Amino acid sequence: MHDSEPDTFVYRTWPEKFGVMLKEIGIDSVSKEIGMDDVENDDYYSRYFAQTPRMVTNKGCLDVQNSNIDVVQIIQKG
């Protein structure tokens, strides 16, 4: 390793990574455990259209504070 690289790496989940990005622009958020929010229990896309993906992976949720947005769900399609 080079001297400019740290010896340890901090593992972060996707909600934690997005929380750090939101913090940089002044938005407070709290990451939640995967599968703990009601938003995660419904279908992500409509199954009536051919263009919508069938395989969707839930990456977690963020609770956004002091905003009109309550929850942000992070999903991966494909």
N, C-alpha and C positions, 0 to 999 in steps of 0.2 A: 504494500500500500504506500501511497505517497503521503508526505507529511500533512498535506492539506485535507486529506480524507479522514473522517473519524473512524475510530476502531470499532465502535458499536453502532448498530442500526436500530432505529425504533420502528417496530412493526405497527402500522396503523390500518384500521379497516377503512373501507370506502367512505362510510359516513364521517369518520374522524378526519380523513383527508379533505373532504368537502367542507367540514366544519372549520378547518384551518384556513381554507381559501376564503370562506365567507367572513371569517374574523378579520382577514386582511383588508376587506372592503367595508368593515364596520358593522357587520350583521352578526348578532349573537344567535347561536344555535347549540342544541344538545343532541348528541347522537344516541340512538336507541338500539337495543338488541334486535337482531333479525327475527322477524316473525312475531313481535310483541305488539304491533299496532294493527288496528282494524283495517286500515288501508291495504295492508299486505294480503288480506284474505280474499279479495275479489280478483276477477280477471283483469289483466292489464290492457288487453286489446280486444276489439270485437272479433268474433269468430265468423262473421258473415261475409267478410271481404277477403279475397284471395291474397292481397298484398300484405296483410298483417302477419307477423311472424308467429309461429306456434311455440317456439322455444324461447322462453323468457326467464332470466335468472334474477331473483330478488337480491340486491346487494345491501339493503337496509334502509333506514329512515332517519330523518333529522327533524327535530322540533325547532321551528324558527320562532324566536321570541321578539316581541315588540313589532309585529308585522301583521298584515292582513292574511298572510299565508300561515297556516297552522303546521302542516307537515309536508316535507319534501321526500318523496320516495325515489331511491336510486335503483334503476333496473338496467339489465343488460339484455339486449335482444340478439337473436341469431342462432 
